[in-house]
Amino acid sequence: MITIFGIRNCDTMKRSFAWLEANGVAYEFSDYRKPGVATAHLTDWSRRVGWRSLLNTRGLTWKKLTEEERAEVDEAKALRLMAEHPTLIKRPVLDTGTCLLVGFSAETYAILT
């Protein structure tokens, strides 16, 4: 079963849901703002795609961090920040069990069909 992680009301998530449904791809949704969800998966996701692929430095949450929090980010600091602020994780994160897709692209999602 494919699991898609993110925040339900995000526009990118809505495009992902629409693509999955239009292409008949069954999925389970997991909101990573729920306590423990992000923390439970971050180490594995980072190992599979790298922390830089996961960390959203373009969003409002990143901009609201202090200069100190944004300075000298390495893997450990990035994982800690994403665990504390799950909205720092790029959306969506789609786990097929064998591959992990970060972000939405119809071309990339085509491998699911």
Residue pairs with C-beta under 8 A, 6 or more apart in sequence:
1 26
1 27
1 28
1 97
2 20
2 25
2 26
2 27
2 28
2 94
2 95
2 96
2 97
2 112
3 27
3 28
3 29
3 30
3 94
3 95
4 13
4 16
4 17
4 20
4 27
4 28
4 29
4 30
4 92
4 93
4 94
4 95
5 29
5 30
5 31
5 32
5 37
5 41
5 89
5 91
5 92
5 93
5 94
5 95
6 12
6 13
6 16
6 29
6 31
6 32
6 89
6 91
6 92
6 93
7 13
7 31
7 32
7 33
7 87
7 91
8 29
8 31
10 91
10 92
12 91
12 92
12 103
12 104
13 91
13 92
13 104
15 104
16 92
16 94
16 104
16 109
17 29
19 104
19 106
19 109
20 27
20 109
20 112
23 109
23 112
23 113
24 113
25 109
25 112
25 113
27 94
30 37
31 37
32 38
32 41
32 86
32 89
32 93
33 86
33 87
37 86
38 82
38 83
38 86
38 89
39 83
41 93
41 95
42 54
42 79
42 82
42 83
42 89
43 79
45 54
45 93
45 100
45 102
46 54
46 75
46 78
46 79
48 100
49 100
49 102
51 75
51 78
51 79
52 78
53 90
53 102
54 78
54 82
54 89
54 90
54 93
54 102
55 73
55 78
55 81
55 82
55 88
55 89
55 90
56 62
56 87
56 88
56 89
56 90
56 91
57 70
59 87
59 88
60 87
61 85
61 87
61 88
62 70
62 88
65 81
65 85
69 81
73 81
81 88
82 88
82 89
90 102
90 103
91 103
91 104
92 101
92 102
92 103
92 104
93 100
93 101
93 102
94 100
94 101
94 102
94 109
96 112
99 111
101 108
101 109
